[in-house]
Amino acid sequence: MSRIDRVLDLLDFLRAHGIVTVAEIAESLGVGRRTVLRDLATLRDRGWPIRAESGPGGGVYLDRDRGVSTVHLDTEGIVALWVASKLSASATQLPWSASARGALDKIFASLPEDRRRHLRRLVSRVVVGKPATAQVRAELGTPSPALLTAFEEAFAADLCLGFGYVDRRGQRTQRVAEPHGLLVETPAWYLLSRDATMGEPRMFRMDRIRSPRVLRDRPFSPDFEGLKRQRFGS
């Protein structure tokens, strides 16, 4: 049985029972207690409201009264909702926009502290600006699906990106960049980065990036505020 299947079996077991001990779970699923504890921690890290009660008759259980927090939302899903909310607010004031912000605050509040801090740091590196100018819209191309996948992985895992780039004059170069931030000016978006070789700040428009690849052997430490000071001197 794969680990994914085992964790899903544990989730199904918790859904079907009330308070159960770790020993009871281990016996029912045919695994060791340490395995159960690791898998419970995995479910908590993924946002599932796993609760524990101590003392006689105590154990662990899935809190079904937490409403939306019982829905599985991974990091990518929460960031996508946050960006969508910010984009809607930047375009115009829409009905339920305040409710959307409140709902996201509740989602963040329901997460374990370490995961909440990680997500806060992640979304703080995303800047939603004004919609793109008519000139940018007229010349804008479409980013490749490969770029979207590569950017998401590199941005979330703090890894460098390698790619070819075609600038506004048509000049082609090869780049290695640290993706410190993302600027969204609908429908365009820009990679706010530091050149991994020269250490200089660089901004790359998404439709000019070619053949992106995640450089898993080149991690970096995100420093979006430092990048902004370096680029704009503030």
HELIX and SHEET records of a PDB file:
HELIX    1   1 ARG A    3  ALA A   16  1                                  14    
HELIX    2   2 VAL A   22  LEU A   29  1                                   8    
HELIX    3   3 ARG A   33  ASP A   45  1                                  13    
HELIX    4   4 ARG A   64  THR A   70  5                                   7    
HELIX    5   5 THR A   75  ALA A   91  1                                  17    
HELIX    6   6 SER A   97  ALA A  109  1                                  13    
HELIX    7   7 GLU A  113  SER A  124  1                                  12    
HELIX    8   8 ALA A  134  GLU A  139  1                                   6    
HELIX    9   9 PRO A  145  ALA A  157  1                                  13    
HELIX   10  10 MET A  206  ARG A  208  5                                   3    
HELIX   11  11 PHE A  224  PHE A  232  1                                   9    
SHEET    1   A 2 ILE A  50  GLU A  53  0                                        
SHEET    2   A 2 GLY A  59  LEU A  62 -1                                        
SHEET    1   B 4 VAL A 126  VAL A 128  0                                        
SHEET    2   B 4 ARG A 172  GLU A 185  1                                        
SHEET    3   B 4 LEU A 159  VAL A 166 -1                                        
SHEET    4   B 4 ILE A 209  PRO A 219 -1                                        
SHEET    1   C 4 VAL A 126  VAL A 128  0                                        
SHEET    2   C 4 ARG A 172  GLU A 185  1                                        
SHEET    3   C 4 ALA A 188  ASP A 195 -1                                        
SHEET    4   C 4 PRO A 201  ARG A 205 -1                                        
END                                                                             
